[in-house]
Amino acid sequence: MNGLRPVGILATGSYTPDKVLSNADLEKMVETSDEWITSRTGIRERRICAEDQASSDLAYEAAVRALNKANISAEDIDMIIVATVTPDHSFPSTSCILQERLGAKKASAIDLSAACTGFIYGVTTATQFIANGMYRYVLVIGVESLSKITNYEDRNTCVLFGDGAGAAVLGPVPEGMGFKAFDLGADGSGAKLLSLPGGGSRYPVTKETVENKMHYLTMTGNEVFKFAVRVMNSATDTVLTKAGLEKEAIDLLVPHQANLRIIDSAVKRFGLSEDKVVINLDRYGNMSSASIPVALDEAIQAGRVKEGDNVILVGFGGGLTWGAALLTWCTREQNGE
Ligand SMILES: CC(C)(COP(=O)(O)OP(=O)(O)OC[C@H]1O[C@@H](n2cnc3c(N)ncnc32)[C@H](O)[C@@H]1OP(=O)(O)O)[C@@H](O)C(=O)NCCC(=O)NCCS
């Protein structure tokens, strides 16, 4: 990071709701089949939050797990960044609700809107604050309750999405470790390809917006698919180049979990063996900003990430947005300032 303090992920935590919605369940709700869903997407089931669960509830569970693993008290957190497109409310921010519930009294708190790329935008933002010395510990959370904005009568979208939360505690790490390169991008010309049209200041909630189902997410799937394949590869290329590494140096790729065919294209392009790619979309579907941190947390829990490994997080989503981050894995904190 060009002479700035090195920053890494000290610990992660994740939480997914108990309720499982399987492909067989969806067959009873819309005109679809397990065969269609698994062959086109790789998804077999997804988690759905309870009626009384909001995003801050999922985020809280993931955050507590990450803080416990990092052995850091909530009171020591300097900033909370919540990446989400399904906040509890338009305002106050979900991060403020979480700050109070965690007792993170000294933390500043912001929500970040970059759709499925939110966690990558979040860790990139957090890193700047720690690297320049303003903060020591930042809690970054990707959380979604997508079931609350999904139309379960629309087979084009309802088979894809699920709910969950993943959290990471970022802090200083020894020289040579931690984040080595980032790539963030946006292309607003594709804004309409993936959106939640109603409920904002363009189309405030009215009887008509609800009747027209504008409170549900909409997507032009095949256009997003082409975009996703392109930027997954280019963002991964960019962070490798910026870090001065070849594709052979990748120890673990943690891609956004939208569609197995999108991930497969990156796997082929970078010549990765199965053990070098984290895939959990078969169990969770696409959890937007939560997909990458949940996948990373599961990989850590399964012992798939070792000290010194080069890990790439890469994602894409609504906006349109994309991003990648390359880090050399290290959970040890930097001593001193
Ligand atoms: C959505 C997606 C799985 C659709 O797969 P696809 O192979 O592109 O399929 P198409 O969109 O071409 O649709 C093919 C047909 O399947 C139908 N279909 C769509 N969803 C279906 C479902 N759940 N079950 C059965 N048929 C379905 C379509 O209606 C279409 O029928 P038609 O040819 O009679 O019009 C795929 O485009 C995709 O994954 N896109 C990216 C989505 C994404 O990543 N979104 C989140 C970004 S963060």
The ligand as a MOL file (V3000), in Angstrom:
LIG
                    3D

  0  0  0     0  0            999 V3000
M  V30 BEGIN CTAB
M  V30 COUNTS 48 50 0 0 0
M  V30 BEGIN ATOM
M  V30 1 C -30.9860 -15.5990 -14.9170 0
M  V30 2 C -30.2230 -16.6720 -15.6710 0
M  V30 3 C -29.9700 -17.8630 -14.7460 0
M  V30 4 C -31.0660 -17.1310 -16.8410 0
M  V30 5 O -30.3710 -18.1110 -17.5600 0
M  V30 6 P -30.2750 -18.0230 -19.1510 0
M  V30 7 O -29.6080 -19.2460 -19.5940 0
M  V30 8 O -29.6410 -16.6840 -19.4830 0
M  V30 9 O -31.7970 -18.0690 -19.5670 0
M  V30 10 P -32.6360 -16.9800 -20.4020 0
M  V30 11 O -32.7150 -15.6970 -19.6320 0
M  V30 12 O -32.0430 -16.9300 -21.7680 0
M  V30 13 O -34.0380 -17.6580 -20.3940 0
M  V30 14 C -34.2590 -18.8330 -21.0980 0
M  V30 15 C -35.6860 -19.2800 -20.8820 0
M  V30 16 O -35.8170 -19.8030 -19.5480 0
M  V30 17 C -36.9760 -19.2450 -18.9600 0
M  V30 18 N -36.7910 -19.1810 -17.5180 0
M  V30 19 C -36.3110 -18.1560 -16.7750 0
M  V30 20 N -36.3160 -18.5080 -15.4720 0
M  V30 21 C -36.7980 -19.7460 -15.4020 0
M  V30 22 C -37.0220 -20.6350 -14.3400 0
M  V30 23 N -36.7590 -20.2950 -13.0520 0
M  V30 24 N -37.4920 -21.8520 -14.6040 0
M  V30 25 C -37.7680 -22.2260 -15.8600 0
M  V30 26 N -37.5720 -21.4200 -16.9120 0
M  V30 27 C -37.0910 -20.2010 -16.6830 0
M  V30 28 C -37.1040 -17.8850 -19.5730 0
M  V30 29 O -38.4250 -17.4300 -19.4480 0
M  V30 30 C -36.7190 -18.1650 -20.9990 0
M  V30 31 O -37.8380 -18.7340 -21.6470 0
M  V30 32 P -38.2060 -18.3210 -23.1540 0
M  V30 33 O -36.9940 -18.7120 -23.9660 0
M  V30 34 O -39.4250 -19.1160 -23.4170 0
M  V30 35 O -38.4250 -16.8370 -23.1120 0
M  V30 36 C -28.8690 -16.1200 -16.1870 0
M  V30 37 O -29.0990 -15.1990 -17.2240 0
M  V30 38 C -28.0770 -15.4500 -15.1250 0
M  V30 39 O -27.6110 -16.0800 -14.1710 0
M  V30 40 N -27.8020 -14.1430 -15.2680 0
M  V30 41 C -27.0230 -13.3960 -14.3230 0
M  V30 42 C -27.8960 -13.0770 -13.1510 0
M  V30 43 C -27.1150 -12.5030 -12.0460 0
M  V30 44 O -26.0010 -12.8720 -11.8100 0
M  V30 45 N -27.7630 -11.6120 -11.2990 0
M  V30 46 C -27.2370 -11.0450 -10.1410 0
M  V30 47 C -26.0700 -10.2090 -10.4110 0
M  V30 48 S -25.3330 -9.7860 -8.9280 0
M  V30 END ATOM
M  V30 BEGIN BOND
M  V30 1 1 1 2
M  V30 2 1 2 3
M  V30 3 1 2 4
M  V30 4 1 2 36
M  V30 5 1 4 5
M  V30 6 1 5 6
M  V30 7 2 6 7
M  V30 8 1 6 8
M  V30 9 1 6 9
M  V30 10 1 9 10
M  V30 11 2 10 11
M  V30 12 1 10 12
M  V30 13 1 10 13
M  V30 14 1 13 14
M  V30 15 1 14 15
M  V30 16 1 15 16
M  V30 17 1 15 30
M  V30 18 1 16 17
M  V30 19 1 17 18
M  V30 20 1 17 28
M  V30 21 1 18 19
M  V30 22 1 18 27
M  V30 23 2 19 20
M  V30 24 1 20 21
M  V30 25 1 21 22
M  V30 26 2 21 27
M  V30 27 1 22 23
M  V30 28 2 22 24
M  V30 29 1 24 25
M  V30 30 2 25 26
M  V30 31 1 26 27
M  V30 32 1 28 29
M  V30 33 1 28 30
M  V30 34 1 30 31
M  V30 35 1 31 32
M  V30 36 2 32 33
M  V30 37 1 32 34
M  V30 38 1 32 35
M  V30 39 1 36 37
M  V30 40 1 36 38
M  V30 41 2 38 39
M  V30 42 1 38 40
M  V30 43 1 40 41
M  V30 44 1 41 42
M  V30 45 1 42 43
M  V30 46 2 43 44
M  V30 47 1 43 45
M  V30 48 1 45 46
M  V30 49 1 46 47
M  V30 50 1 47 48
M  V30 END BOND
M  V30 END CTAB
M  END
